Amino acid sequence: MATPDQTLILQSVVRCPLCGHRETEIMPRDACQWFYDCKGCGALLKPEPGDCCVFCSYGTVPCPPFQQGCTCFG
């Protein structure tokens, strides 16, 4: 969890659970991203139950709101 003096990590590698394709993406600073189109197979990814966004479900780094302590969904 980021504190005010920590830098947010804005880059995450999203891995498609269907085809395994990996893509490096820049996350929005102030919002959760609920949908993601896989660039490998074209699947529309949605968050897993209990996760706020696709980055928290399929990314190597959780979304910036989660990094800042948002517990809206978890």
C-alpha positions as CSV (number, residue, x, y, z in Angstrom):
1,M,0.0,0.0,0.0
2,A,1.4,3.4,-1.0
3,T,1.7,6.1,1.6
4,P,1.7,9.8,0.6
5,D,5.5,9.9,0.2
6,Q,5.7,6.7,-2.0
7,T,5.5,6.8,-5.7
8,L,2.7,4.9,-7.4
9,I,3.6,2.2,-9.8
10,L,1.6,2.9,-13.0
11,Q,2.9,0.1,-15.2
12,S,1.6,-3.5,-15.0
13,V,1.9,-6.6,-17.2
14,V,-1.6,-8.0,-17.8
15,R,-1.7,-11.8,-18.5
16,C,-4.7,-13.2,-20.2
17,P,-6.0,-16.2,-18.3
18,L,-7.4,-17.7,-21.5
19,C,-4.5,-17.6,-23.9
20,G,-1.5,-16.5,-21.7
21,H,-0.7,-13.4,-23.8
22,R,1.1,-10.8,-21.8
23,E,0.9,-7.0,-22.5
24,T,2.5,-4.1,-20.6
25,E,0.0,-1.4,-19.9
26,I,-0.1,2.0,-18.2
27,M,-2.8,2.1,-15.5
28,P,-5.0,5.1,-14.9
29,R,-3.9,7.0,-11.8
30,D,-7.4,7.7,-10.4
31,A,-9.7,4.9,-11.5
32,C,-10.2,1.2,-11.7
33,Q,-10.4,-0.4,-15.1
34,W,-13.2,-2.8,-15.2
35,F,-12.7,-4.2,-18.8
36,Y,-9.7,-5.1,-20.9
37,D,-9.5,-6.5,-24.4
38,C,-6.8,-9.1,-24.7
39,K,-4.4,-8.2,-27.5
40,G,-3.7,-11.9,-28.0
41,C,-7.1,-13.6,-28.4
42,G,-9.5,-10.7,-28.2
43,A,-11.3,-11.9,-25.1
44,L,-13.0,-9.2,-22.9
45,L,-11.5,-9.6,-19.5
46,K,-13.5,-8.6,-16.4
47,P,-12.3,-8.5,-12.8
48,E,-12.5,-11.7,-10.7
49,P,-15.0,-11.7,-7.9
50,G,-13.7,-9.6,-5.0
51,D,-11.2,-7.6,-7.2
52,C,-11.8,-4.0,-8.1
53,C,-10.3,-4.1,-11.6
54,V,-8.6,-6.2,-14.3
55,F,-5.1,-5.0,-13.1
56,C,-5.8,-6.4,-9.6
57,S,-7.0,-9.7,-11.1
58,Y,-4.6,-10.2,-14.0
59,G,-1.8,-7.7,-13.6
60,T,1.7,-7.9,-12.0
61,V,0.9,-4.7,-10.0
62,P,-2.5,-3.8,-8.5
63,C,-4.2,-0.6,-9.6
64,P,-3.2,2.8,-8.2
65,P,-6.4,3.3,-6.1
66,F,-5.6,-0.1,-4.4
67,Q,-1.9,0.9,-4.0
68,Q,-3.2,4.0,-2.2
69,G,-5.3,2.0,0.2
70,C,-8.7,1.9,-1.4
71,T,-10.6,-1.2,-0.1
72,C,-13.8,-0.6,-2.0
73,F,-14.0,-4.2,-3.2
74,G,-11.7,-6.2,-1.0
